[in-house]
Amino acid sequence: MAKKAVATFAAGKGGKKMVKCIRMDKSAKTGAYCFKEELVEESKVKEYFAK
């Protein structure tokens, strides 16, 4: 399960559109799930979730 929130971070011209991605990963040691949050460029979202 994953979700994303869209935000634009612009430092003048040429600002990149960033997306906050939240991915649920299962721990190898305990088997518990943990959530990892990262800001990723909008064009690289599919690569992030493919990991």
LINGI-V671604 format. One record per residue. RES is the residue in three letters. PHI is phi as a letter, one per 40 degrees, with the letter a starting at -180 (NA if undefined). PSI is psi in whole degrees, 0 to 359 (NA if undefined). OMEGA is omega in whole degrees, -180 to 180 (none if undefined). Layout:
<<RES	PHI	PSI	OMEGA> <RES	PHI	PSI	OMEGA>>
//
This chain:
<<MET	NA	136	-179> <ALA	a	157	175> <LYS	a	163	179> <LYS	b	150	176> <ALA	b	135	-175> <VAL	c	136	177> <ALA	a	151	178> <THR	b	125	177> <PHE	b	106	-177> <ALA	b	124	174> <ALA	b	77	-175> <GLY	g	217	179> <LYS	c	154	175> <GLY	g	26	178> <GLY	c	143	-179> <LYS	c	144	177> <LYS	c	120	-176> <MET	b	151	-180> <VAL	b	134	176> <LYS	c	113	-178> <CYS	b	137	178> <ILE	b	118	-177> <ARG	b	141	179> <MET	c	122	180> <ASP	b	147	178> <LYS	c	131	-180> <SER	c	135	179> <ALA	c	328	-177> <LYS	c	305	-171> <THR	b	340	-176> <GLY	g	1	179> <ALA	c	155	179> <TYR	c	142	175> <CYS	b	156	-178> <PHE	b	133	177> <LYS	b	128	-180> <GLU	b	136	177> <GLU	a	149	170> <LEU	c	123	-175> <VAL	b	147	174> <GLU	c	145	-176> <GLU	d	327	-178> <SER	c	345	-176> <LYS	b	17	-177> <VAL	c	314	-178> <LYS	c	323	177> <GLU	c	320	-179> <TYR	c	315	-178> <PHE	c	345	178> <ALA	c	343	-179> <LYS	c	NA	none>>
//
